[in-house]
């Protein structure tokens, strides 16, 4: 079968910036076999490819695949998917009910932005001193307990990541990942990966880098769920308020991305624009 497909850069208004995702629109057809979805994701070589089924005019089911496995939820691929559907008039504006492996979420399609609900925000645990030392050492950084009173913690908004604070933008840029070590720590903590950040003090709440080698993603230039988790983490520490906060990610990869998060009726929401790069058909 031939399906409408696209490459879309999420969390940016300009093509060739932000985080690219593959999008496959299945119409009302069932999802292909998992193995074929993974093979297509590997062929496209993006961190995630979203497969979208339309159930009604305002109800969809989405599955997300990395080049090696299925992901329960992906923020940037969701923004990419519904931006593409909006541009192709395959969905309207307003709230959509979206079924994902992480649970049902609300996606709000606006003219120049797509917002999505995160699952209930939850601080899962705090890294003990030995694990904190191990985390920093895995990036070639001095071992320590934490930074400015902020400790490494596992936070989930549907997916779990380690929030790892560093001192400055210079230290953030200097981090070099030991993929084997980070994969082992991620496996042990049952997390997707590590979201490293420094407080910005300017137009952004923080500058970030995201690493998920266990999922076949050495580094990712924009991660909606991870920044949703960071928003909750910084909110708990009192560094930000519930009003919208912006996060800069992807600078180290030459693909700057701006992710916006906010608290709405007690729910963390993440959103941003997207830019269509290419569209066509794919045979599955």
N, C-alpha and C positions, 0 to 999 in steps of 0.2 A: 504494500500500500504506500502511496505517496502522501506525505503530510506537509502542511505549511510549517516552515521553520524559520528561525532568525538567529542572528548574533546581535546582542544588545548590551551596551555598556551601562551599568547601573551606578547610581549615586554620582552622576555627573550630567551636565548639560551638553558636553562636547564629546563627539566620537573620538575613540582612541585614548580615552582617559577613563577613570572609574574602573569598575570591575566587570569584565566581560562574562556573559553567560550564554549558553545555548538555550533556545526555546523551541519546543516541538508542540504544535497544536494538533490534538488528535480529534477535534470535533467531539462527537458522541461515542467514538470507538473506544473499546477497552484498552487498557495499558498493554503494551507489548511485553513479551517475556523479559524478566529482570536481566538476564544475560545480554539480550540485545540492547537494552537501555544502557548498560554499563559499557558495552562495546562502542556504542555511538558516542557516549561521553568521552571515552578514551580517544576516539577518532577526532573529536572536536578539540580535545586537549584543554578545555577550560576546567576550572575547579568544580563547577557544577553545571549540569544541564537539566532544565525543568521540562517535564512532560505534563501537558495540561489537557484535561478532559472537561468539556462543557456539559453540565447536567441540566441546567435551566439558564435563563437569561441572567440570573444573579447567583448561580450556584455552580461551583467548579470543584474538581478534584485534581490535586497536583502531587507528583512524585519527583524527587530530586536525586540525581545520580552524579557521583564523582567518577573519575576514571577507574576507581577500584571497588566502589561499593555504593549502596543507597544511603542517603542522608535523610534524617527525619524531617528536617526543615532547613530552608536556606533563604535568608532575608534578601540578598542581592538578586537571586534568581527569581524571587517572587516579584520584586520591583520591576525587573526586566520583563517578566512574562506579562504582567498586566499593563505595563506601558505599551508593549507591542500589541496586545489585544485591543487596547484603546485606539492606537493609531490605525489599526486595520478594521476598526468599527466592529470588532468581534465581542466587545463588551461596552456597556455604557458607563456613565459616571455614577458615583455613589458607592454604597456598601455592597460587597460581595461576600457570600459565605464560601469559604475554601476549606476543603477536607484535606488534611495532610497526615503523614504518619505520626506527627507530633500532637495531633488533635485538630479540632476545628478552630479556624481563626477568621477574624473579620479583616478583609482587605478593602480599603477605601480608595477608589480611583478618582483623582482630581485631574484637572486639565493639564497640570504641569508637574504632578507629584503622585506617587503611590505610597500609601501608608498601610502598615500591617500590624496587627496585634501580636505581641509576644505572649507565650504561655505565662502562667503565674510566676513572677520573679521569686527566686528562692536562693538564699545563701546557703549552700550545701554544707561546706565545712571550711575551716581555716587550716592552711598548711602548717604542719609542725616545723620546728626549727631545722631539723635535718632535711626535710623536703624543701623548705625555702632555700637553704644553702645549695641543694642539688639543682633546683630550678635556675638560680642565677648562674651557677657554675656551668650549666648546660648551654649558656649563651656567652661564655667567656667573660662574665661579669663578676666583680667581687662578691663573694658569699656574704649574706646578711639576713636579718630577720624580716626586714621590710623597709619602707621609705616614708619619711614624714608621718610616722604613726600608722601608715597604711600597710596592711599585711597581705601576703598572697592568699587569695581565697578562691574556692570553687563556687561559681555562681551559675545558675541556670535560668533561662527564660524559654525553655523548650529544649535547648541544647546546653550542655555544661561545658564551661571553659574555666581555665585558671586565669584570674585577673592578677597580673604581675607588674607592680609599679616599679619604675626606675626614676632616677633623679632628674634627668634633663633630656632635651632633644638630642644632645650630643651622645649621651649614653645609649639612648634608644637607637640611634643610627649606628653605633659601634657594635651592637650585639651581633654575634655570629653563632648560628644555631648548630648544635650537635644533634642531627636528626635522629640518630639511634637512641641517644639518651632521652630526648624529648618524647619520642614514641613510647619508650618504656615507662616514663613517668605518666604520660597520658593514659596508657593502658592500666597502670596501677591505680590511678585516681578516677578511672572511668569517665574521662573528659574527651571532648573533641580535640582540644588543643590548648594553646597558651595565647592569651591576649595581653601583650606588653604595652604599657602606656606611660606617658609622663604628663603631668598637669601642664596646661599651656599658659594660662593667665592672660590670653589675648582674645581673639575672636572665637577660639575653639575651647571647649572644656578640657580636651586632652588631645594629644597626638599619639597615634597607635600603630602597632604592628601586630599581625596575627599569624600564628604558625600552627599548622595541623598536619604534621608529617605522618601521623598514624593513619590519616585518611588519604594519603597520597598527595597532600598539598603542603609543600615546603613553606610557602608564605602566600598570603592572600591579601589583595590590595583594598578590599572593602568587604566587611562582614556585618550584616545587619544584626544578627542574633548576638554576636559578641559585643557589639556596641550597646545593644539593649541591656545586656548583662552589666556592662561597665556603667551605664547610666544608673542602674539600680545600686551598684556598688558605691558609686560616688554620692548618690543620694543618701545612702545609709551612713556614710562618713560625714555628711554635711557639707561637702565641697560644692554641691550644686543644689538648686531647687527644682521643683516639679515642672517649671516652665521649659520650653524647648531648649535643648543643648546640642551643640554641633561638635562632631568629632572628625579630625583629619586623619586619614589613613592612606597608605599606598605611596607616600613620597619616596620611600626607599626603593620602590619598584618603578619609579618614573610614571606612575599612574595615580596622581592625587585624586582622592575621593572624599566627599563630604557626606557624612551620615548624620541625620538629625533624629533625636529621640525626645520623647515627651511622656508625661504621665497624664492619662485621660481616664477619669472615673476609676482610678486605682489600677489601671492597666498600663503597662509600658508599651508604647507604640514607636515604631521605627519607620522612617520614610525618606524619600528623596526622588529626584528626577532620573531619567534615563535617556540614552541616545541610541537610536537604531543605527547599526553599522551595515547589516546585510540581511536580506531576506530571500527565500526561495523555497524549494521543496526538498524533503529527504525521503528516501525509500527505506521502509522498515518491514 
